[in-house]
Every structure is written in structure tokens, then in C-alpha cells.
Amino acid sequence: MNSTTDSAKLDRITGVKISSVTLPLPTGISDAKVLTGRQKPMTEVAVLFAEITTAAGLQGIGISYSKRAGGPGQFAHARELAPALLGEDPSDIAKIWDKLMWAGASVGRSGLSVQAIAAFDVALWDLKAKRAGLPLAKLLGAHRDSVRCYNTSGGFLHAPIEEVLDRATESLDRGIAGIKIKVGHPDNRVDLARVTAVREKVGDAVPLMIDANQQWDRPTARRMCRAFDPHGLVWIEEPLDAYDFEGHAQLANTFDTPIATGEMLTSVAEHAELIRTGIDIVQPDAPRVGGITRFLEIMALADRKNLQLAPHFVMEVHVHLAAAYPREPWVEHFEWFDPLFNERLEIAGGRMHLSARPGLGVTISDQARAWTVAEHHIGS
């Protein structure tokens, strides 16, 4: 071996712990999928934590999640995969991702199978950044130290408009830049009235987005996009089914208001087709697509097409990824995960700021441990 190899800090994975945590929500959450009868109100989020330890005494924390159904399935698949991590060099993240994917290849390369892998993948990236003594964004190569942020959690359809207006004001007072509210009500006039009321309340200068959660057909989407064009929206999100790539492209090519989608896609291949067909703003979700490794591939595809990026949910992870995107992105603010971590992200001046803490910069709280419904540990 030469001197460079002799001095390299090699390491091995010696222990893996996975935990299934049921995060309760203060009130039942309803978007357009509830009002159209396709789903019931959401009362909890199933969170999958992965904690990976190494022979050198380092630890990485990873996270995935499922809304409504799927949490027990993610945990079960992660439990099956966990033994494959032992003995691996934690720096070989792409190699490990492939190993885990092939271990469960018979259940596919998207959906629940890769969402279980995501928790391990995020933990490995957290660990790698900690080894370097850097925030994850700096390890990846940050373009900025803060990212524009907007709030979604105050704009659900179950909330009366008075509450939505109050929550919008509270968010702006906290230093959040933009407001997103849910649309897709069976009565289109309700959507128009709610968006008009919010625009009048916050003023023309505040960035305002709307999200139909896939509940419009193509004719309705065209009518609604035309009606909302004068409102100066930053984007209209998921006006159509998530897999109607051509329909979204047609809307993007027809109307002035940008069209955004992508959060429900669960693979790089699906995002590649969305980007190829045509969209204005891509909204990948790292836990849903298999973790940071796969998210970075989607970022590269979006950058090549000069697209805007607005990652979905899990701001604790996505603030780092968005900071590493060449074009100015957006990050979605939800306070739902706050009880799971001991740290808080700083928000000021309309932006979410990176901390100087290494890795993701978060540690799992005692409250999260108390909400744990299942756990599994292997190794030392």
C-alpha cells in the first residue's frame, strides 16, 4: 500500500437499529382527496428511523415515512434488509444502495421497497457528513446557506377560511416567505373564493401557491388554471393525476402560471419521464424515491432541463439538498416533525437557514422514543 492508502480512514458498519414511530397529528388533516371520498382524514404519520453505527464509533440517523397506510410494511422490509448492511464500509453509499435494492428486487425498484431503503441511505449520508465534520449541504457542495421557504400546514381544506387566513399571517410573522393552500374542493367556486381571500389578506407581493392533490380531470384543470392565472401564483401543484405526464406538460405549455408536480413519484425513472415530457417545477421527495442517493440523480436531471426545484415535505433533509441545487429552490415548511427532534431549523427573512451542525444536524428526541411502536436492532 502507498502512504495515501495507509492513512485512509476506513470504517465498517457494526450495528443497525430501526424504529417505527407513530407521530400523532393535533387534528385530522383533509385535502381534496378526502373531500372527493378517496381517502379518510389523516390523523398520524408513520415514521421509520434508521440508526447506523460503525467500528469507529460514529452514528448516522436516517428517516423515511408513510402517510395513512404503509408504515408497518416499510418497517418489515427494512428489518429484512438490515443484515445486509453489517460489515460494509459506510462510505460506499451507492454500492450499499444497490445491494439493498437487489436484496428485495422481487418487490420492485419503487414504492415501499425503496422507501425502506431510504432510511438507511439518509443515515449513511448523515454519517458521511459527520465524518467530514460538515453539514450535509456543505459535503454535497452548497450553492447557498439558506433557502426560500413556504408553509403548507396551515392551508388544508378542513380548516375554515378564517383559520387559514390567521395561519397565513402567523407564518409570515415567523419569517416564512410564502403560503400554500389546498384546493380541489368539489365546488370550484369554493376554491376560487378561498384563494381570492388569501391573496387579498397577504397582498400581491407575498408568494402564493395552491395544491389540488391530483383531484382535477383535464377539462377541470384547464378551467381552473385559466381562472387562477390572474392571481399571480408561484405555481399550481398536482392539478392532475401524478402519472399524467402529458396532461401536466400541456398545462405547463398553455398557461402563464407554472405547473408543479412530482411528490408522489417513487423512482428516478418516473421523474425522468416527467422531466422529459415537460414540467415547470419538479417536486421530488427523498424518502419516497429511495433516499439522498437517488434524489441527487433527479436533481441532476432537473438541472439539465433548467427546471425549478421544490422538494416535498421532510424539511430536515430537504433543506440540505435544496441548498446544493444550482438554481434558487423552495423548501416546504411543516412543523409536524418538530416533536421528533431536539433541534429546530432557523427561519428568518423568508428563508430556512442551514445550521453549522454536522450531518443533518438533528438528533432523535425522547418524545420520538416514547412514540415508538416497534424496533429492531442487529450487531453491536
C-alpha positions as CSV (number, residue, x, y, z in Angstrom):
1,M,0.0,0.0,0.0
2,N,1.1,3.5,-0.6
3,S,1.1,6.2,2.1
4,T,-2.2,7.6,0.9
5,T,-3.9,4.3,1.3
6,D,-2.2,3.6,4.7
7,S,-3.5,6.9,6.1
8,A,-7.1,6.5,4.8
9,K,-9.7,6.3,7.5
10,L,-11.6,3.1,6.6
11,D,-14.6,2.0,8.7
12,R,-17.2,-0.8,8.9
13,I,-20.8,-0.9,9.9
14,T,-21.2,-2.8,13.1
15,G,-24.8,-2.1,14.2
16,V,-28.1,-1.1,12.8
17,K,-31.3,-0.1,14.6
18,I,-34.6,0.6,13.0
19,S,-37.6,2.1,14.8
20,S,-41.2,2.6,13.7
21,V,-42.7,5.7,15.3
22,T,-46.3,6.8,15.2
23,L,-46.5,10.6,15.1
24,P,-49.9,11.8,16.1
25,L,-51.3,15.0,14.5
26,P,-53.2,17.5,16.6
27,T,-56.3,17.4,14.2
28,G,-57.4,15.2,11.4
29,I,-56.0,16.6,8.1
30,S,-58.1,16.8,5.0
31,D,-57.1,17.8,1.5
32,A,-59.0,17.3,-1.8
33,K,-58.6,13.5,-1.7
34,V,-60.7,13.4,1.4
35,L,-63.4,15.7,0.1
36,T,-63.7,13.6,-3.1
37,G,-64.1,10.4,-0.9
38,R,-60.8,8.8,-1.9
39,Q,-59.2,8.9,1.5
40,K,-60.1,9.5,5.1
41,P,-58.7,12.4,7.1
42,M,-55.1,11.8,8.2
43,T,-54.6,11.6,11.9
44,E,-51.0,10.3,12.1
45,V,-47.7,9.8,10.2
46,A,-45.7,6.6,10.4
47,V,-42.0,7.4,10.7
48,L,-39.2,5.0,10.0
49,F,-35.9,5.8,11.7
50,A,-32.6,4.1,10.9
51,E,-29.6,4.4,13.2
52,I,-26.3,3.1,11.8
53,T,-23.2,2.7,14.0
54,T,-19.6,1.9,12.9
55,A,-16.5,0.4,14.3
56,A,-15.1,3.9,14.7
57,G,-17.9,4.9,17.0
58,L,-19.8,7.1,14.5
59,Q,-23.6,7.1,14.1
60,G,-25.8,8.2,11.3
61,I,-29.5,8.9,11.6
62,G,-31.9,8.3,8.7
63,I,-35.6,8.9,8.2
64,S,-38.4,7.7,5.9
65,Y,-42.2,7.9,6.4
66,S,-45.6,6.9,5.3
67,K,-48.9,8.8,5.5
68,R,-52.0,6.7,6.2
69,A,-51.2,3.1,5.2
70,G,-47.7,1.6,4.7
71,G,-45.7,2.2,7.9
72,P,-45.7,-1.4,9.1
73,G,-44.7,-2.6,5.6
74,Q,-41.8,-0.2,5.4
75,F,-40.6,-1.3,8.8
76,A,-40.9,-5.0,7.9
77,H,-39.0,-4.6,4.7
78,A,-36.3,-2.6,6.4
79,R,-36.0,-5.3,9.0
80,E,-35.4,-7.9,6.3
81,L,-32.7,-5.7,4.6
82,A,-30.8,-4.6,7.7
83,P,-28.5,-7.6,8.0
84,A,-27.0,-6.8,4.5
85,L,-25.5,-3.6,6.0
86,L,-23.3,-5.3,8.5
87,G,-19.6,-5.3,7.6
88,E,-20.0,-2.8,4.8
89,D,-17.8,0.3,4.5
90,P,-20.4,3.1,5.2
91,S,-18.7,5.4,2.7
92,D,-19.7,3.1,-0.2
93,I,-23.2,4.5,-0.3
94,A,-24.1,3.8,-3.9
95,K,-22.8,0.2,-3.6
96,I,-24.9,-0.3,-0.5
97,W,-28.0,1.1,-2.1
98,D,-27.6,-1.3,-5.0
99,K,-27.0,-4.2,-2.6
100,L,-30.2,-3.4,-0.6
101,M,-32.2,-2.9,-3.8
102,W,-31.2,-6.3,-5.2
103,A,-31.9,-8.0,-1.9
104,G,-35.5,-7.0,-2.4
105,A,-35.6,-6.8,-6.1
106,S,-38.7,-9.1,-6.5
107,V,-40.9,-6.4,-4.9
108,G,-39.7,-3.8,-7.3
109,R,-37.5,-0.7,-7.6
110,S,-40.0,1.9,-6.5
111,G,-42.7,2.5,-3.8
112,L,-42.5,0.8,-0.4
113,S,-39.4,-1.2,-1.2
114,V,-37.2,1.8,-1.9
115,Q,-38.8,3.9,0.8
116,A,-37.5,1.4,3.3
117,I,-34.0,1.7,1.7
118,A,-34.3,5.5,2.0
119,A,-34.0,5.4,5.8
120,F,-30.7,3.6,5.6
121,D,-29.5,5.8,2.7
122,V,-30.2,9.0,4.6
123,A,-28.4,7.6,7.6
124,L,-25.3,6.8,5.6
125,W,-25.2,10.4,4.1
126,D,-25.7,11.8,7.6
127,L,-22.8,9.6,8.9
128,K,-20.5,10.6,5.9
129,A,-21.1,14.3,6.6
130,K,-20.4,13.8,10.3
131,R,-17.1,12.0,9.5
132,A,-16.1,15.1,7.4
133,G,-17.3,17.4,10.2
134,L,-19.6,19.2,7.8
135,P,-23.3,20.0,7.4
136,L,-24.7,17.7,4.7
137,A,-25.2,20.6,2.3
138,K,-21.6,21.5,2.6
139,L,-20.5,18.0,1.9
140,L,-22.6,17.9,-1.2
141,G,-21.4,21.4,-2.3
142,A,-23.8,24.1,-1.2
143,H,-24.8,27.0,-3.5
144,R,-26.3,28.9,-0.6
145,D,-26.5,28.9,3.2
146,S,-30.3,29.4,3.3
147,V,-33.3,28.5,1.1
148,R,-36.6,30.2,0.4
149,C,-39.4,28.5,2.4
150,Y,-43.2,28.4,2.3
151,N,-45.7,27.0,4.7
152,T,-48.3,24.4,3.8
153,S,-49.6,23.0,7.1
154,G,-51.9,26.0,7.7
155,G,-53.8,25.8,4.4
156,F,-55.7,22.4,4.4
157,L,-59.3,22.2,3.2
158,H,-60.6,21.0,6.6
159,A,-59.8,24.4,8.1
160,P,-62.3,27.3,7.7
161,I,-61.1,30.2,5.7
162,E,-60.8,32.4,8.9
163,E,-58.3,29.9,10.3
164,V,-56.4,29.7,7.0
165,L,-56.0,33.5,7.0
166,D,-54.9,33.5,10.6
167,R,-52.3,30.8,10.0
168,A,-51.0,32.6,6.9
169,T,-50.4,35.7,9.0
170,E,-48.7,33.7,11.7
171,S,-46.4,32.1,9.1
172,L,-45.4,35.4,7.6
173,D,-44.8,36.8,11.1
174,R,-42.5,33.9,11.8
175,G,-40.3,34.9,8.8
176,I,-41.7,32.4,6.3
177,A,-41.7,33.8,2.8
178,G,-44.7,32.1,1.1
179,I,-48.0,30.5,1.7
180,K,-49.5,27.4,0.0
181,I,-53.2,26.4,0.4
182,K,-55.1,23.4,-0.7
183,V,-57.7,23.5,-3.5
184,G,-59.6,20.7,-5.3
185,H,-62.9,21.3,-3.5
186,P,-65.8,19.6,-5.3
187,D,-67.3,23.0,-5.7
188,N,-64.8,25.1,-7.8
189,R,-66.4,28.3,-6.5
190,V,-65.1,27.4,-3.0
191,D,-61.6,27.2,-4.3
192,L,-61.8,30.5,-6.1
193,A,-63.2,32.2,-3.0
194,R,-60.6,30.8,-0.7
195,V,-57.6,31.7,-2.9
196,T,-59.1,35.2,-3.5
197,A,-59.5,35.7,0.2
198,V,-55.9,34.6,1.0
199,R,-54.5,36.8,-1.8
200,E,-56.4,39.8,-0.5
201,K,-55.2,39.1,3.0
202,V,-51.4,38.7,2.3
203,G,-51.2,41.1,-0.6
204,D,-49.8,40.8,-4.1
205,A,-46.1,40.7,-3.0
206,V,-46.3,37.5,-0.9
207,P,-45.6,34.3,-2.9
208,L,-48.7,32.2,-3.0
209,M,-49.1,28.6,-4.2
210,I,-52.0,26.2,-4.5
211,D,-52.2,22.4,-4.5
212,A,-55.1,20.4,-6.0
213,N,-53.6,17.0,-4.8
214,Q,-54.4,15.3,-8.2
215,Q,-58.2,15.8,-8.0
216,W,-59.0,17.5,-11.3
217,D,-59.6,15.9,-14.6
218,R,-58.1,17.6,-17.7
219,P,-61.1,19.8,-18.6
220,T,-61.5,21.0,-15.0
221,A,-57.7,21.6,-14.7
222,R,-57.8,23.8,-17.8
223,R,-60.7,25.8,-16.5
224,M,-59.1,26.3,-13.1
225,C,-55.7,27.1,-14.4
226,R,-57.3,29.8,-16.6
227,A,-59.3,31.2,-13.7
228,F,-56.2,31.3,-11.4
229,D,-53.8,32.8,-13.9
230,P,-54.6,36.4,-12.9
231,H,-53.8,35.7,-9.2
232,G,-50.0,35.8,-9.7
233,L,-49.4,32.4,-8.2
234,V,-45.9,30.9,-7.9
235,W,-47.3,27.6,-9.0
236,I,-50.3,25.3,-9.3
237,E,-49.4,21.9,-7.8
238,E,-50.7,18.5,-8.9
239,P,-53.7,19.7,-10.9
240,L,-53.9,16.2,-12.5
241,D,-53.1,12.6,-11.6
242,A,-49.4,12.3,-10.7
243,Y,-48.8,9.9,-13.6
244,D,-50.5,12.1,-16.2
245,F,-47.2,13.5,-17.5
246,E,-48.6,14.6,-20.9
247,G,-51.5,16.4,-19.2
248,H,-49.2,18.3,-16.9
249,A,-47.0,19.2,-19.8
250,Q,-50.0,20.5,-21.8
251,L,-50.9,22.8,-18.9
252,A,-47.4,24.0,-18.5
253,N,-47.3,24.9,-22.2
254,T,-50.7,26.6,-22.1
255,F,-50.8,28.8,-19.0
256,D,-48.7,31.5,-17.5
257,T,-48.8,30.1,-14.0
258,P,-46.0,27.4,-13.6
259,I,-47.1,23.8,-13.0
260,A,-45.5,21.8,-10.3
261,T,-45.7,18.1,-9.5
262,G,-43.6,15.0,-8.6
263,E,-44.1,14.4,-4.9
264,M,-46.0,11.2,-5.4
265,L,-43.4,9.6,-7.8
266,T,-41.3,6.9,-6.2
267,S,-38.4,6.4,-8.5
268,V,-35.8,8.1,-10.6
269,A,-37.3,6.6,-13.8
270,E,-40.7,8.1,-13.1
271,H,-39.1,11.6,-12.5
272,A,-37.0,11.2,-15.7
273,E,-40.2,10.6,-17.7
274,L,-41.9,13.6,-16.0
275,I,-39.0,15.8,-16.8
276,R,-38.6,14.5,-20.4
277,T,-42.3,15.1,-21.1
278,G,-42.2,18.6,-19.7
279,I,-42.9,20.4,-16.4
280,D,-42.1,23.8,-14.8
281,I,-41.2,22.8,-11.3
282,V,-40.2,19.3,-10.1
283,Q,-41.0,18.3,-6.5
284,P,-39.2,15.1,-5.6
285,D,-39.3,13.6,-2.1
286,A,-36.0,12.0,-0.9
287,P,-37.7,9.4,1.4
288,R,-40.2,8.4,-1.4
289,V,-37.6,7.9,-4.1
290,G,-35.1,5.9,-2.1
291,G,-33.1,8.5,-0.2
292,I,-30.5,11.1,-1.0
293,T,-28.6,8.9,-3.5
294,R,-31.5,8.8,-5.8
295,F,-32.6,12.3,-5.1
296,L,-29.3,13.6,-6.4
297,E,-29.9,11.9,-9.7
298,I,-33.2,13.6,-10.0
299,M,-31.6,17.0,-9.2
300,A,-29.1,16.4,-12.0
301,L,-31.9,15.7,-14.5
302,A,-33.8,18.8,-13.4
303,D,-30.8,21.0,-13.6
304,R,-30.0,19.9,-17.1
305,K,-33.5,21.0,-18.1
306,N,-33.2,24.3,-16.3
307,L,-36.1,23.4,-14.0
308,Q,-37.1,24.9,-10.7
309,L,-36.9,22.6,-7.6
310,A,-39.3,22.5,-4.7
311,P,-38.8,19.3,-2.6
312,H,-41.8,17.8,-0.8
313,F,-42.1,17.6,3.0
314,V,-39.3,16.5,5.4
315,M,-37.6,19.9,5.5
316,E,-35.0,18.5,7.9
317,V,-33.5,16.6,5.0
318,H,-34.5,18.7,2.0
319,V,-33.1,22.0,3.2
320,H,-29.6,20.4,2.7
321,L,-30.5,19.1,-0.8
322,A,-32.2,22.3,-1.9
323,A,-29.1,24.3,-0.7
324,A,-27.0,22.2,-3.1
325,Y,-29.2,22.9,-6.2
326,P,-27.7,25.4,-8.7
327,R,-31.0,27.3,-9.1
328,E,-32.8,29.1,-6.3
329,P,-35.3,26.5,-4.9
330,W,-38.1,26.4,-2.4
331,V,-38.4,24.2,0.7
332,E,-41.8,23.2,2.2
333,H,-42.2,24.1,5.8
334,F,-44.2,21.7,8.0
335,E,-43.9,21.9,11.8
336,W,-45.3,18.3,12.1
337,F,-41.9,16.7,12.6
338,D,-40.8,19.2,15.3
339,P,-41.5,16.8,18.2
340,L,-39.3,14.1,16.7
341,F,-36.1,16.1,17.0
342,N,-34.2,18.0,19.7
343,E,-33.2,20.8,17.3
344,R,-35.1,23.4,15.2
345,L,-34.3,24.9,11.9
346,E,-33.8,28.6,11.9
347,I,-36.3,30.6,9.8
348,A,-35.8,34.3,9.2
349,G,-36.2,36.8,6.4
350,G,-38.3,34.4,4.3
351,R,-35.6,31.7,4.4
352,M,-34.7,28.4,6.1
353,H,-31.1,28.6,7.3
354,L,-28.6,25.8,7.4
355,S,-27.1,25.1,10.8
356,A,-23.4,24.6,11.4
357,R,-24.0,21.2,13.0
358,P,-22.5,18.3,11.1
359,G,-24.6,15.9,9.1
360,L,-28.4,16.6,9.0
361,G,-27.9,18.5,12.3
362,V,-30.7,16.7,14.1
363,T,-30.9,14.1,16.9
364,I,-33.9,12.0,17.8
365,S,-36.0,13.3,20.8
366,D,-37.2,11.4,23.8
367,Q,-40.7,12.1,22.6
368,A,-40.0,10.2,19.4
369,R,-38.6,7.3,21.5
370,A,-41.9,7.3,23.5
371,W,-44.0,7.1,20.4
372,T,-42.0,4.1,19.1
373,V,-44.3,1.1,18.3
374,A,-41.7,-1.3,17.0
375,E,-37.9,-1.5,16.9
376,H,-35.3,-4.0,15.8
377,H,-31.5,-4.0,16.4
378,I,-28.7,-6.1,15.0
379,G,-25.0,-6.0,15.5
380,S,-23.1,-4.4,18.3
